[in-house]
Amino acid sequence: MEFFDIFLVEAMLNGLLLGGLLALLSLGLNLIFGVIDVVWISYAELMMIGMYAIYWTHTMMGWPLYLAFIVGVGGVALLGAAMHWFIIRPVLSAEPINQLLVTGGVLFFLQAVATVVFGIDFKNIGIRLPSFMLGDISLSMARLIAFAVAMVAIAATYLFLNKTYAGTAIRAISQDRAIMPLMGVNPGRIYLLTSAVGGALAGLAACLLVLQYDIHPAIGLSFGPITFLVCVMGGLGNLVGGFVAAFIFAQLISVGGFVFAIEWGYVLAFVFFIAMMFIRPEGILTQRR
């Protein structure tokens, strides 16, 4: 096999496109952990609920797709805020293991609700976008759109965090939770806002995924563990580290899947993750203390 085999280049480009989606998901989860200091194990299930919301409003109710996307993003943002208020807030002072168990319970609860309401059959919104030819390389138009939208959303989140009062408060409280109340910042409101923003990012990911994948109750399990590993490899709460780790992980999956088989691509990525946990357990971009 030639090093610059055209199919290898195609695999690398597909890895780049996958990395954009993983970066978007890791941004939401890292943002929540960095501010609230709670890992939402059920984060990908919020995305799954968003996909079902888009399916229900567009396919079953006949709403235009753009309105269904608005419902998906807005609905999951509200779901994220509700999850914080009713589930996370009461256990903020509990042990981390209890917080993980609570969010793990939410994961199974949301899966069960989706199964009861929609069944276990695979569903889709009936839209399949064509492929885009770049010379001899075939790229999915849905993945190209997803990558572009994800990059715009990540840039918009960066501007929000750095150019607005609310974003500045979010960054400040993630750096020093004890002193911010003395500065007139209400931590509870910031936590609620952060959960809504994180939920909105999961809802946006749902809009991008619904164009590429069928919907089923366990689809969150296809992205949840990967998103969590990306966040850990980048350093939990480190937004830049998560961004970089997402593309590394995606390339390992895509190129490893091309060289060996798709299942071995995931094995290679997991082996790399384990090795990195021995070499840099604090994260690839986190400074050593």
Secondary structure as the mmCIF struct_conf table of DSSP 4:
data_model
#
loop_
_struct_conf.conf_type_id
_struct_conf.id
_struct_conf.beg_label_comp_id
_struct_conf.beg_label_asym_id
_struct_conf.beg_label_seq_id
_struct_conf.end_label_comp_id
_struct_conf.end_label_asym_id
_struct_conf.end_label_seq_id
TURN_TY1_P TURN_TY1_P1 PHE A 3 PHE A 4
HELX_RH_AL_P HELX_RH_AL_P1 ILE A 6 ILE A 36
TURN_TY1_P TURN_TY1_P2 ILE A 41 SER A 42
HELX_RH_AL_P HELX_RH_AL_P2 TYR A 43 TYR A 55
HELX_RH_PI_P HELX_RH_PI_P1 TRP A 56 MET A 60
BEND BEND1 MET A 61 MET A 61
HELX_RH_AL_P HELX_RH_AL_P3 LEU A 65 MET A 83
HELX_RH_PI_P HELX_RH_PI_P2 HIS A 84 ILE A 88
HELX_RH_3T_P HELX_RH_3T_P1 ARG A 89 VAL A 91
TURN_TY1_P TURN_TY1_P3 LEU A 92 SER A 93
BEND BEND2 ALA A 94 ALA A 94
HELX_RH_AL_P HELX_RH_AL_P4 PRO A 96 PHE A 118
BEND BEND3 ILE A 120 ASP A 121
STRN STRN1 LYS A 123 LYS A 123
BEND BEND4 GLY A 126 GLY A 126
HELX_LH_PP_P HELX_LH_PP_P1 LEU A 129 PRO A 130
STRN STRN2 SER A 131 LEU A 134
TURN_TY1_P TURN_TY1_P4 GLY A 135 ASP A 136
STRN STRN3 ILE A 137 SER A 140
HELX_RH_AL_P HELX_RH_AL_P5 MET A 141 LYS A 163
BEND BEND5 THR A 164 THR A 164
HELX_RH_AL_P HELX_RH_AL_P6 TYR A 165 GLN A 175
TURN_TY1_P TURN_TY1_P5 ARG A 177 ILE A 179
HELX_RH_3T_P HELX_RH_3T_P2 MET A 180 MET A 183
TURN_TY1_P TURN_TY1_P6 GLY A 184 GLY A 184
HELX_RH_AL_P HELX_RH_AL_P7 PRO A 187 LEU A 209
TURN_TY1_P TURN_TY1_P7 VAL A 210 GLN A 212
BEND BEND6 TYR A 213 TYR A 213
STRN STRN4 ILE A 215 ILE A 215
TURN_TY1_P TURN_TY1_P8 PRO A 217 ILE A 219
HELX_RH_AL_P HELX_RH_AL_P8 GLY A 220 GLY A 234
TURN_TY1_P TURN_TY1_P9 LEU A 236 GLY A 237
HELX_RH_AL_P HELX_RH_AL_P9 LEU A 239 VAL A 259
TURN_TY1_P TURN_TY1_P10 PHE A 260 PHE A 260
HELX_RH_AL_P HELX_RH_AL_P10 ILE A 262 ILE A 279
TURN_TY1_P TURN_TY1_P11 PRO A 281 GLU A 282
TURN_TY1_P TURN_TY1_P12 ILE A 284 LEU A 285
BEND BEND7 THR A 286 THR A 286
HELX_LH_PP_P HELX_LH_PP_P2 GLN A 287 ARG A 288
#
